[in-house]
Amino acid sequence: MSVINWGDVPTWLGTVFAAAAAGAAVWTLKSQRDQIQEQRVFIAEQSATMELERAELRSAAEGRRWAQARRVRMHHQPAWSTPDAEGNAGPDDHWVVLASNDSDAPVHQVEVRFSSAYTAAEAYELSRESLRADHGERRTIPLHLVGPSRRVRFHSQRWPATTVHNNRPTLYFTDDGGVRLSLDSYGKLEETEQQLDRPLPA
C-alpha cells in the first residue's frame, strides 16, 4: 500500500490553480478580443449607416437646390421683336430679357450680362398682370432679391445692329441656399464663380 506524499500536494494544487488561472486568462483575452471585434464591426456598420444617411441628406439637399434653380427661367429676344405701344417693331439694337422666378423661394443678386462683359442697362420688376417694362418698377442692378413667382425685365445697352447677336444674354442669380448659378441663352444651367464687381458698366 502506497503512502500519499503530502509534500507534493501543495505543488500539485498550485500547478492546478496556475493552469486554471492561465486558462481563465486565455478565455478572458479571447472574450475581450471577441468583444473588441464585435465593437469594431458595430462601429463600422454605424459609420457606414451614418455615411449613407449623410449621402442621402446631401443628395436631397442637392435635389432641392437644383429643383429651385431649374424653376428660374429666362426668355430673351432682340428689341426688333418687341413692338412699341403702337405695335411698331423697334430697331434691332439691343436685347430684352425676361427673368422669371417660378420657384417657391426667393433668389438673390439677380443680374443679366451680355457677352459676359456688359451688365444690363435697365431692370424693371413687373406686376403679375403685365409684361411691359413701363408697367413695372425700375430696380437697381443687381436685384438684391426676386421673390417667388416674380418677374424682372432687363434691357441691354444699345449696340450697332450687326453686333447685337454677338452679345447674347446670360442670367446670373444666387439660389436660396447661397449657391451662385448662371443660365445662358441656350438654356445651360450651371454653378459659377462669377463675381458681382467684374462686369463693364452698361
Secondary structure, DSSP 8 states (H G I E B T S, - for coil): -----GGGHHHHHHHHHHHHHHHHHHHHHHHHHHHHHHHHHHHHHHHHHHHHHHHHHHHHHHHHHHHHHTTEEEEEEEGGGSB-TTS-B--SS-EEEEEEE-SSS-EEEEEEEETTTEE-SEEEEE-SS---GGGSEE--SSEEEE-TTEEEEEE-----TTTGGGS-EEEEEE-TTS-EEEEETT--EEE----TT-SB--
